[in-house]
Amino acid sequence: MGDTYVIDSSPLIELERLYPVWTFPTLWEKFAVLAEEGRAIAPIEVRKEVCSKKGFLCDWCKEREGMFHKIVGEAWNAVEEIVEKYPGHV
């Protein structure tokens, strides 16, 4: 199947800013395939952050609901540790 990539909101926002779909449609098509194959995933919080602003990226994320997952178990513990270690950055 290939590698799986865990995506944060910053790369998505920068991807839209630097490589808009109307200029680089093939890039977005290939990224969509990664999401549809389950090879590009992200926490639900990423979708919430991206969709705090309406527009193409929010719509793109909403069309790929399966890409976004709830953080549970050990992963959630790791998130809590990071938030505690770097207050104000999250």
Biopython code that builds the backbone (N, CA, C, O; Angstrom):
import numpy as np
from Bio.PDB.StructureBuilder import StructureBuilder

atoms = [
    (1, "MET", "N", (0.822, -1.203, 0.000)),
    (1, "MET", "CA", (0.000, 0.000, 0.000)),
    (1, "MET", "C", (0.858, 1.257, 0.000)),
    (1, "MET", "O", (0.518, 2.217, -0.691)),
    (2, "GLY", "N", (1.928, 1.288, 0.728)),
    (2, "GLY", "CA", (2.781, 2.469, 0.758)),
    (2, "GLY", "C", (2.766, 3.146, 2.107)),
    (2, "GLY", "O", (2.097, 2.702, 3.040)),
    (3, "ASP", "N", (3.507, 4.219, 2.195)),
    (3, "ASP", "CA", (3.620, 4.978, 3.435)),
    (3, "ASP", "C", (2.314, 5.685, 3.769)),
    (3, "ASP", "O", (1.501, 5.975, 2.892)),
    (4, "THR", "N", (2.132, 5.957, 5.067)),
    (4, "THR", "CA", (1.005, 6.757, 5.540)),
    (4, "THR", "C", (1.567, 8.049, 6.097)),
    (4, "THR", "O", (2.571, 8.046, 6.809)),
    (5, "TYR", "N", (0.916, 9.152, 5.771)),
    (5, "TYR", "CA", (1.368, 10.476, 6.174)),
    (5, "TYR", "C", (0.335, 11.101, 7.102)),
    (5, "TYR", "O", (-0.847, 11.162, 6.764)),
    (6, "VAL", "N", (0.774, 11.565, 8.266)),
    (6, "VAL", "CA", (-0.099, 12.264, 9.198)),
    (6, "VAL", "C", (0.108, 13.757, 8.953)),
    (6, "VAL", "O", (1.214, 14.282, 9.079)),
    (7, "ILE", "N", (-0.987, 14.418, 8.601)),
    (7, "ILE", "CA", (-0.927, 15.802, 8.147)),
    (7, "ILE", "C", (-1.452, 16.743, 9.231)),
    (7, "ILE", "O", (-2.466, 16.462, 9.870)),
    (8, "ASP", "N", (-0.763, 17.848, 9.428)),
    (8, "ASP", "CA", (-1.211, 18.912, 10.320)),
    (8, "ASP", "C", (-1.856, 20.004, 9.469)),
    (8, "ASP", "O", (-1.788, 19.958, 8.241)),
    (9, "SER", "N", (-2.471, 20.968, 10.110)),
    (9, "SER", "CA", (-3.156, 22.029, 9.368)),
    (9, "SER", "C", (-2.189, 22.937, 8.604)),
    (9, "SER", "O", (-2.519, 23.392, 7.510)),
    (10, "SER", "N", (-1.025, 23.204, 9.148)),
    (10, "SER", "CA", (-0.088, 24.122, 8.484)),
    (10, "SER", "C", (0.285, 23.684, 7.066)),
    (10, "SER", "O", (0.237, 24.512, 6.157)),
    (11, "PRO", "N", (0.651, 22.428, 6.840)),
    (11, "PRO", "CA", (0.960, 22.024, 5.466)),
    (11, "PRO", "C", (-0.237, 22.147, 4.522)),
    (11, "PRO", "O", (-0.067, 22.492, 3.353)),
    (12, "LEU", "N", (-1.436, 21.869, 5.015)),
    (12, "LEU", "CA", (-2.620, 22.021, 4.164)),
    (12, "LEU", "C", (-2.834, 23.476, 3.771)),
    (12, "LEU", "O", (-3.095, 23.783, 2.608)),
    (13, "ILE", "N", (-2.724, 24.359, 4.740)),
    (13, "ILE", "CA", (-2.914, 25.790, 4.489)),
    (13, "ILE", "C", (-1.844, 26.316, 3.538)),
    (13, "ILE", "O", (-2.147, 27.076, 2.618)),
    (14, "GLU", "N", (-0.600, 25.913, 3.756)),
    (14, "GLU", "CA", (0.486, 26.343, 2.871)),
    (14, "GLU", "C", (0.353, 25.737, 1.474)),
    (14, "GLU", "O", (0.673, 26.390, 0.481)),
    (15, "LEU", "N", (-0.113, 24.506, 1.397)),
    (15, "LEU", "CA", (-0.328, 23.875, 0.097)),
    (15, "LEU", "C", (-1.326, 24.691, -0.720)),
    (15, "LEU", "O", (-1.105, 24.949, -1.903)),
    (16, "GLU", "N", (-2.420, 25.093, -0.084)),
    (16, "GLU", "CA", (-3.418, 25.903, -0.794)),
    (16, "GLU", "C", (-2.845, 27.273, -1.174)),
    (16, "GLU", "O", (-3.100, 27.779, -2.267)),
    (17, "ARG", "N", (-2.082, 27.858, -0.272)),
    (17, "ARG", "CA", (-1.540, 29.196, -0.517)),
    (17, "ARG", "C", (-0.498, 29.199, -1.634)),
    (17, "ARG", "O", (-0.511, 30.074, -2.500)),
    (18, "LEU", "N", (0.399, 28.222, -1.609)),
    (18, "LEU", "CA", (1.510, 28.199, -2.566)),
    (18, "LEU", "C", (1.188, 27.469, -3.866)),
    (18, "LEU", "O", (1.744, 27.783, -4.918)),
    (19, "TYR", "N", (0.287, 26.495, -3.784)),
    (19, "TYR", "CA", (-0.034, 25.659, -4.948)),
    (19, "TYR", "C", (-1.546, 25.543, -5.117)),
    (19, "TYR", "O", (-2.101, 24.456, -4.960)),
    (20, "PRO", "N", (-2.217, 26.644, -5.435)),
    (20, "PRO", "CA", (-3.682, 26.608, -5.546)),
    (20, "PRO", "C", (-4.141, 25.615, -6.608)),
    (20, "PRO", "O", (-3.449, 25.361, -7.594)),
    (21, "VAL", "N", (-5.326, 25.064, -6.376)),
    (21, "VAL", "CA", (-5.841, 24.006, -7.238)),
    (21, "VAL", "C", (-5.970, 24.456, -8.692)),
    (21, "VAL", "O", (-5.775, 23.646, -9.598)),
    (22, "TRP", "N", (-6.288, 25.713, -8.935)),
    (22, "TRP", "CA", (-6.446, 26.173, -10.315)),
    (22, "TRP", "C", (-5.115, 26.272, -11.045)),
    (22, "TRP", "O", (-5.084, 26.325, -12.275)),
    (23, "THR", "N", (-4.013, 26.298, -10.297)),
    (23, "THR", "CA", (-2.689, 26.339, -10.915)),
    (23, "THR", "C", (-2.052, 24.954, -10.967)),
    (23, "THR", "O", (-1.347, 24.623, -11.920)),
    (24, "PHE", "N", (-2.302, 24.157, -9.947)),
    (24, "PHE", "CA", (-1.698, 22.826, -9.830)),
    (24, "PHE", "C", (-2.756, 21.749, -9.590)),
    (24, "PHE", "O", (-2.723, 21.094, -8.548)),
    (25, "PRO", "N", (-3.682, 21.547, -10.509)),
    (25, "PRO", "CA", (-4.758, 20.573, -10.267)),
    (25, "PRO", "C", (-4.253, 19.144, -10.077)),
    (25, "PRO", "O", (-4.820, 18.389, -9.287)),
    (26, "THR", "N", (-3.198, 18.768, -10.791)),
    (26, "THR", "CA", (-2.689, 17.402, -10.678)),
    (26, "THR", "C", (-2.161, 17.126, -9.274)),
    (26, "THR", "O", (-2.359, 16.030, -8.748)),
    (27, "LEU", "N", (-1.499, 18.093, -8.663)),
    (27, "LEU", "CA", (-1.007, 17.942, -7.298)),
    (27, "LEU", "C", (-2.166, 17.648, -6.350)),
    (27, "LEU", "O", (-2.084, 16.740, -5.523)),
    (28, "TRP", "N", (-3.241, 18.418, -6.474)),
    (28, "TRP", "CA", (-4.401, 18.227, -5.608)),
    (28, "TRP", "C", (-5.087, 16.894, -5.887)),
    (28, "TRP", "O", (-5.576, 16.246, -4.962)),
    (29, "GLU", "N", (-5.127, 16.482, -7.143)),
    (29, "GLU", "CA", (-5.715, 15.186, -7.491)),
    (29, "GLU", "C", (-4.927, 14.055, -6.843)),
    (29, "GLU", "O", (-5.511, 13.123, -6.288)),
    (30, "LYS", "N", (-3.605, 14.136, -6.912)),
    (30, "LYS", "CA", (-2.768, 13.082, -6.320)),
    (30, "LYS", "C", (-2.879, 13.082, -4.800)),
    (30, "LYS", "O", (-2.879, 12.022, -4.175)),
    (31, "PHE", "N", (-2.973, 14.266, -4.206)),
    (31, "PHE", "CA", (-3.139, 14.360, -2.756)),
    (31, "PHE", "C", (-4.495, 13.778, -2.355)),
    (31, "PHE", "O", (-4.605, 13.117, -1.323)),
    (32, "ALA", "N", (-5.519, 14.020, -3.162)),
    (32, "ALA", "CA", (-6.846, 13.461, -2.898)),
    (32, "ALA", "C", (-6.801, 11.934, -2.933)),
    (32, "ALA", "O", (-7.459, 11.277, -2.125)),
    (33, "VAL", "N", (-6.039, 11.373, -3.851)),
    (33, "VAL", "CA", (-5.900, 9.913, -3.934)),
    (33, "VAL", "C", (-5.260, 9.385, -2.650)),
    (33, "VAL", "O", (-5.702, 8.371, -2.108)),
    (34, "LEU", "N", (-4.227, 10.063, -2.164)),
    (34, "LEU", "CA", (-3.602, 9.639, -0.900)),
    (34, "LEU", "C", (-4.636, 9.627, 0.231)),
    (34, "LEU", "O", (-4.674, 8.695, 1.035)),
    (35, "ALA", "N", (-5.472, 10.666, 0.287)),
    (35, "ALA", "CA", (-6.500, 10.737, 1.328)),
    (35, "ALA", "C", (-7.521, 9.617, 1.153)),
    (35, "ALA", "O", (-7.905, 8.969, 2.127)),
    (36, "GLU", "N", (-7.957, 9.391, -0.066)),
    (36, "GLU", "CA", (-8.963, 8.363, -0.330)),
    (36, "GLU", "C", (-8.430, 6.961, -0.053)),
    (36, "GLU", "O", (-9.195, 6.079, 0.336)),
    (37, "GLU", "N", (-7.153, 6.745, -0.242)),
    (37, "GLU", "CA", (-6.525, 5.444, 0.032)),
    (37, "GLU", "C", (-6.197, 5.262, 1.512)),
    (37, "GLU", "O", (-5.751, 4.191, 1.925)),
    (38, "GLY", "N", (-6.417, 6.303, 2.306)),
    (38, "GLY", "CA", (-6.073, 6.231, 3.722)),
    (38, "GLY", "C", (-4.595, 6.411, 3.979)),
    (38, "GLY", "O", (-4.103, 6.062, 5.052)),
    (39, "ARG", "N", (-3.880, 6.954, 3.007)),
    (39, "ARG", "CA", (-2.432, 7.139, 3.149)),
    (39, "ARG", "C", (-2.085, 8.542, 3.617)),
    (39, "ARG", "O", (-0.951, 8.791, 4.026)),
    (40, "ALA", "N", (-3.044, 9.465, 3.563)),
    (40, "ALA", "CA", (-2.900, 10.803, 4.139)),
    (40, "ALA", "C", (-4.025, 10.934, 5.157)),
    (40, "ALA", "O", (-5.203, 10.914, 4.799)),
    (41, "ILE", "N", (-3.656, 11.066, 6.424)),
    (41, "ILE", "CA", (-4.641, 11.152, 7.493)),
    (41, "ILE", "C", (-4.328, 12.355, 8.373)),
    (41, "ILE", "O", (-3.224, 12.899, 8.340)),
    (42, "ALA", "N", (-5.324, 12.756, 9.161)),
    (42, "ALA", "CA", (-5.134, 13.901, 10.051)),
    (42, "ALA", "C", (-6.129, 13.802, 11.195)),
    (42, "ALA", "O", (-7.180, 13.176, 11.053)),
    (43, "PRO", "N", (-5.807, 14.414, 12.327)),
    (43, "PRO", "CA", (-6.773, 14.471, 13.426)),
    (43, "PRO", "C", (-7.968, 15.350, 13.039)),
    (43, "PRO", "O", (-7.842, 16.256, 12.216)),
    (44, "ILE", "N", (-9.112, 15.074, 13.636)),
    (44, "ILE", "CA", (-10.318, 15.875, 13.393)),
    (44, "ILE", "C", (-10.049, 17.345, 13.672)),
    (44, "ILE", "O", (-10.611, 18.214, 13.006)),
    (45, "GLU", "N", (-9.203, 17.630, 14.639)),
    (45, "GLU", "CA", (-8.900, 19.026, 14.987)),
    (45, "GLU", "C", (-8.327, 19.795, 13.801)),
    (45, "GLU", "O", (-8.526, 21.005, 13.693)),
    (46, "VAL", "N", (-7.630, 19.114, 12.924)),
    (46, "VAL", "CA", (-7.071, 19.765, 11.736)),
    (46, "VAL", "C", (-8.204, 20.276, 10.847)),
    (46, "VAL", "O", (-8.169, 21.413, 10.377)),
    (47, "ARG", "N", (-9.206, 19.429, 10.619)),
    (47, "ARG", "CA", (-10.347, 19.857, 9.793)),
    (47, "ARG", "C", (-11.051, 21.037, 10.439)),
    (47, "ARG", "O", (-11.429, 21.989, 9.755)),
    (48, "LYS", "N", (-11.229, 20.979, 11.760)),
    (48, "LYS", "CA", (-11.885, 22.085, 12.463)),
    (48, "LYS", "C", (-11.111, 23.387, 12.273)),
    (48, "LYS", "O", (-11.706, 24.437, 12.027)),
    (49, "GLU", "N", (-9.793, 23.318, 12.386)),
    (49, "GLU", "CA", (-8.975, 24.523, 12.212)),
    (49, "GLU", "C", (-9.042, 25.038, 10.789)),
    (49, "GLU", "O", (-9.219, 26.236, 10.566)),
    (50, "VAL", "N", (-8.903, 24.144, 9.827)),
    (50, "VAL", "CA", (-8.952, 24.542, 8.422)),
    (50, "VAL", "C", (-10.313, 25.146, 8.087)),
    (50, "VAL", "O", (-10.395, 26.119, 7.337)),
    (51, "CYS", "N", (-11.363, 24.579, 8.634)),
    (51, "CYS", "CA", (-12.719, 25.041, 8.317)),
    (51, "CYS", "C", (-13.167, 26.225, 9.171)),
    (51, "CYS", "O", (-14.324, 26.638, 9.099)),
    (52, "SER", "N", (-12.264, 26.770, 9.973)),
    (52, "SER", "CA", (-12.606, 28.008, 10.682)),
    (52, "SER", "C", (-12.723, 29.153, 9.683)),
    (52, "SER", "O", (-13.285, 30.204, 9.993)),
    (53, "LYS", "N", (-12.186, 28.940, 8.479)),
    (53, "LYS", "CA", (-12.333, 29.888, 7.364)),
    (53, "LYS", "C", (-12.996, 29.134, 6.217)),
    (53, "LYS", "O", (-12.565, 28.040, 5.851)),
    (54, "LYS", "N", (-14.023, 29.713, 5.666)),
    (54, "LYS", "CA", (-14.711, 29.095, 4.530)),
    (54, "LYS", "C", (-13.851, 29.228, 3.284)),
    (54, "LYS", "O", (-13.039, 30.147, 3.168)),
    (55, "GLY", "N", (-14.037, 28.311, 2.368)),
    (55, "GLY", "CA", (-13.299, 28.402, 1.110)),
    (55, "GLY", "C", (-12.965, 27.037, 0.555)),
    (55, "GLY", "O", (-13.458, 26.012, 1.027)),
    (56, "PHE", "N", (-12.114, 27.045, -0.459)),
    (56, "PHE", "CA", (-11.756, 25.821, -1.157)),
    (56, "PHE", "C", (-11.223, 24.748, -0.222)),
    (56, "PHE", "O", (-11.667, 23.602, -0.283)),
    (57, "LEU", "N", (-10.273, 25.102, 0.645)),
    (57, "LEU", "CA", (-9.631, 24.096, 1.487)),
    (57, "LEU", "C", (-10.628, 23.445, 2.439)),
    (57, "LEU", "O", (-10.591, 22.230, 2.638)),
    (58, "CYS", "N", (-11.507, 24.230, 3.022)),
    (58, "CYS", "CA", (-12.536, 23.681, 3.900)),
    (58, "CYS", "C", (-13.429, 22.718, 3.113)),
    (58, "CYS", "O", (-13.714, 21.615, 3.579)),
    (59, "ASP", "N", (-13.861, 23.127, 1.944)),
    (59, "ASP", "CA", (-14.701, 22.262, 1.107)),
    (59, "ASP", "C", (-13.955, 20.979, 0.743)),
    (59, "ASP", "O", (-14.532, 19.891, 0.773)),
    (60, "TRP", "N", (-12.676, 21.108, 0.400)),
    (60, "TRP", "CA", (-11.857, 19.947, 0.032)),
    (60, "TRP", "C", (-11.804, 18.961, 1.196)),
    (60, "TRP", "O", (-11.948, 17.754, 1.003)),
    (61, "CYS", "N", (-11.598, 19.479, 2.396)),
    (61, "CYS", "CA", (-11.531, 18.621, 3.581)),
    (61, "CYS", "C", (-12.881, 17.959, 3.867)),
    (61, "CYS", "O", (-12.931, 16.776, 4.203)),
    (62, "LYS", "N", (-13.949, 18.697, 3.739)),
    (62, "LYS", "CA", (-15.280, 18.147, 3.995)),
    (62, "LYS", "C", (-15.608, 17.023, 3.014)),
    (62, "LYS", "O", (-16.328, 16.088, 3.363)),
    (63, "GLU", "N", (-15.091, 17.106, 1.805)),
    (63, "GLU", "CA", (-15.309, 16.058, 0.811)),
    (63, "GLU", "C", (-14.498, 14.798, 1.130)),
    (63, "GLU", "O", (-14.715, 13.752, 0.519)),
    (64, "ARG", "N", (-13.583, 14.893, 2.067)),
    (64, "ARG", "CA", (-12.716, 13.774, 2.433)),
    (64, "ARG", "C", (-12.794, 13.488, 3.928)),
    (64, "ARG", "O", (-11.771, 13.390, 4.606)),
    (65, "GLU", "N", (-14.009, 13.356, 4.428)),
    (65, "GLU", "CA", (-14.236, 13.130, 5.861)),
    (65, "GLU", "C", (-13.448, 11.939, 6.388)),
    (65, "GLU", "O", (-12.997, 11.954, 7.534)),
    (66, "GLY", "N", (-13.276, 10.903, 5.561)),
    (66, "GLY", "CA", (-12.569, 9.702, 5.993)),
    (66, "GLY", "C", (-11.097, 9.926, 6.300)),
    (66, "GLY", "O", (-10.451, 9.078, 6.916)),
    (67, "MET", "N", (-10.571, 11.054, 5.877)),
    (67, "MET", "CA", (-9.167, 11.387, 6.119)),
    (67, "MET", "C", (-8.943, 11.779, 7.583)),
    (67, "MET", "O", (-7.829, 11.673, 8.096)),
    (68, "PHE", "N", (-10.005, 12.231, 8.249)),
    (68, "PHE", "CA", (-9.874, 12.822, 9.575)),
    (68, "PHE", "C", (-10.334, 11.841, 10.655)),
    (68, "PHE", "O", (-11.401, 11.234, 10.556)),
    (69, "HIS", "N", (-9.499, 11.703, 11.688)),
    (69, "HIS", "CA", (-9.730, 10.702, 12.724)),
    (69, "HIS", "C", (-9.664, 11.331, 14.107)),
    (69, "HIS", "O", (-8.932, 12.292, 14.344)),
    (70, "LYS", "N", (-10.446, 10.765, 15.007)),
    (70, "LYS", "CA", (-10.411, 11.178, 16.405)),
    (70, "LYS", "C", (-9.140, 10.622, 17.040)),
    (70, "LYS", "O", (-8.766, 9.473, 16.804)),
    (71, "ILE", "N", (-8.495, 11.436, 17.835)),
    (71, "ILE", "CA", (-7.292, 10.999, 18.546)),
    (71, "ILE", "C", (-7.731, 10.273, 19.812)),
    (71, "ILE", "O", (-8.493, 10.816, 20.612)),
    (72, "VAL", "N", (-7.252, 9.047, 19.992)),
    (72, "VAL", "CA", (-7.644, 8.245, 21.158)),
    (72, "VAL", "C", (-6.427, 7.538, 21.753)),
    (72, "VAL", "O", (-5.363, 7.469, 21.136)),
    (73, "GLY", "N", (-6.608, 7.026, 22.945)),
    (73, "GLY", "CA", (-5.605, 6.176, 23.589)),
    (73, "GLY", "C", (-4.253, 6.820, 23.760)),
    (73, "GLY", "O", (-4.143, 7.970, 24.185)),
    (74, "GLU", "N", (-3.220, 6.063, 23.423)),
    (74, "GLU", "CA", (-1.839, 6.512, 23.584)),
    (74, "GLU", "C", (-1.547, 7.770, 22.772)),
    (74, "GLU", "O", (-0.771, 8.627, 23.194)),
    (75, "ALA", "N", (-2.165, 7.866, 21.627)),
    (75, "ALA", "CA", (-1.947, 9.061, 20.796)),
    (75, "ALA", "C", (-2.438, 10.303, 21.535)),
    (75, "ALA", "O", (-1.781, 11.344, 21.506)),
    (76, "TRP", "N", (-3.594, 10.199, 22.196)),
    (76, "TRP", "CA", (-4.119, 11.344, 22.935)),
    (76, "TRP", "C", (-3.192, 11.694, 24.094)),
    (76, "TRP", "O", (-2.981, 12.874, 24.373)),
    (77, "ASN", "N", (-2.642, 10.709, 24.764)),
    (77, "ASN", "CA", (-1.691, 10.960, 25.854)),
    (77, "ASN", "C", (-0.486, 11.734, 25.334)),
    (77, "ASN", "O", (0.000, 12.648, 26.000)),
    (78, "ALA", "N", (-0.008, 11.376, 24.162)),
    (78, "ALA", "CA", (1.133, 12.081, 23.569)),
    (78, "ALA", "C", (0.773, 13.526, 23.265)),
    (78, "ALA", "O", (1.586, 14.426, 23.475)),
    (79, "VAL", "N", (-0.434, 13.755, 22.774)),
    (79, "VAL", "CA", (-0.884, 15.128, 22.492)),
    (79, "VAL", "C", (-0.910, 15.941, 23.779)),
    (79, "VAL", "O", (-0.437, 17.077, 23.806)),
    (80, "GLU", "N", (-1.454, 15.371, 24.837)),
    (80, "GLU", "CA", (-1.506, 16.078, 26.120)),
    (80, "GLU", "C", (-0.108, 16.441, 26.615)),
    (80, "GLU", "O", (0.098, 17.535, 27.141)),
    (81, "GLU", "N", (0.842, 15.543, 26.452)),
    (81, "GLU", "CA", (2.219, 15.821, 26.873)),
    (81, "GLU", "C", (2.807, 16.983, 26.078)),
    (81, "GLU", "O", (3.485, 17.843, 26.640)),
    (82, "ILE", "N", (2.554, 17.008, 24.798)),
    (82, "ILE", "CA", (3.068, 18.086, 23.947)),
    (82, "ILE", "C", (2.451, 19.421, 24.347)),
    (82, "ILE", "O", (3.154, 20.428, 24.443)),
    (83, "VAL", "N", (1.144, 19.432, 24.581)),
    (83, "VAL", "CA", (0.459, 20.665, 24.970)),
    (83, "VAL", "C", (0.989, 21.182, 26.299)),
    (83, "VAL", "O", (1.166, 22.388, 26.473)),
    (84, "GLU", "N", (1.243, 20.277, 27.232)),
    (84, "GLU", "CA", (1.790, 20.672, 28.534)),
    (84, "GLU", "C", (3.217, 21.217, 28.382)),
    (84, "GLU", "O", (3.592, 22.197, 29.025)),
    (85, "LYS", "N", (3.987, 20.573, 27.535)),
    (85, "LYS", "CA", (5.390, 20.971, 27.361)),
    (85, "LYS", "C", (5.519, 22.304, 26.645)),
    (85, "LYS", "O", (6.447, 23.065, 26.920)),
    (86, "TYR", "N", (4.586, 22.603, 25.713)),
    (86, "TYR", "CA", (4.656, 23.822, 24.910)),
    (86, "TYR", "C", (3.365, 24.627, 25.045)),
    (86, "TYR", "O", (2.637, 24.789, 24.066)),
    (87, "PRO", "N", (3.073, 25.129, 26.233)),
    (87, "PRO", "CA", (1.833, 25.894, 26.411)),
    (87, "PRO", "C", (1.848, 27.153, 25.533)),
    (87, "PRO", "O", (2.880, 27.799, 25.353)),
    (88, "GLY", "N", (0.683, 27.471, 25.001)),
    (88, "GLY", "CA", (0.579, 28.659, 24.163)),
    (88, "GLY", "C", (0.888, 28.425, 22.700)),
    (88, "GLY", "O", (0.673, 29.314, 21.876)),
    (89, "HIS", "N", (1.387, 27.249, 22.359)),
    (89, "HIS", "CA", (1.713, 26.954, 20.959)),
    (89, "HIS", "C", (0.617, 26.191, 20.258)),
    (89, "HIS", "O", (0.643, 26.041, 19.037)),
    (90, "VAL", "N", (-0.342, 25.709, 21.015)),
    (90, "VAL", "CA", (-1.411, 24.914, 20.423)),
    (90, "VAL", "C", (-2.725, 25.641, 20.615)),
    (90, "VAL", "O", (-3.771, 25.149, 20.191)),
]
sb = StructureBuilder()
sb.init_structure("model")
sb.init_model(0)
sb.init_chain("A")
sb.init_seg("    ")
for serial, (resi, resn, name, xyz) in enumerate(atoms, 1):
    if name == "N":
        sb.init_residue(resn, " ", resi, " ")
    sb.init_atom(name, np.array(xyz, "f"), 0.0, 1.0, " ", f" {name:<3s}", serial, name[0])
structure = sb.get_structure()
